[in-house]
């Protein structure tokens, strides 16, 4: 038995309310069109990826409880930069959100698609500070071939537990319960092929309109950002 009074904040687990207060602190840091232009950082980085029409920017804004944090272009595929946002106290940020360009929009020129495919693949494979990936998938469509291709980019790092993976089935308010269950089951079955004893892989329903899943996702991201990060195993992993 000890005479000191334990810190109540440290002793109690983070609640959804506290996690949402944390995501609400998100603020723009910088933008980059190439991987080499991103700042080197020791802060854990959580990347948001997905097809251009999967509701990625809307989901980020909903999690942050801000209307215009992530830019939602009226023309899908228009944004072609990686945008970084800081979280935590302004004088001592403790994590970063990375908003990656949407992919798969037909009107984007082929050259731009190929360039961004390369940038995103490199980012997902070698960005040392990357701690987790949130993949936005339209719940009505399920995982597309492009989504599965993106998952291949992170499969090795997910399998070792170096980065965590969460698939958000967005726009779930447009599904009935039977359809939602089927979407969860189908996605979960595919993700089971990426799951190992060391990996952290999950899928959940999400609706920015109904605010369903928002608190749970904020809590998961807070836990990601504040969990100990394993040391990189190879020198190549520290190149970005």
Secondary structure, 3 states (H helix, E strand, C coil): CCCCCCCHHHHCCCCHHHHHHHHCCCEEEEEECCHHHCCCCCCEEEEEEEECCCCHHHHHHHHHCCCCCCCCCCCCCCCCCEEEEEEEECCEEEEEEEECCCECCCCCCHHHHHHHHHHHHHHHHHCCCEEEEEEEEECCCCCCHHHHHHHHHHHHHHHCCCCEEEEEEECHHHCCHHHHHHHHHHHHHHHHHHCCCCCCEEEEECECCCCECHHHHHHHHHHHHCCCCCCCCCCHHHCC
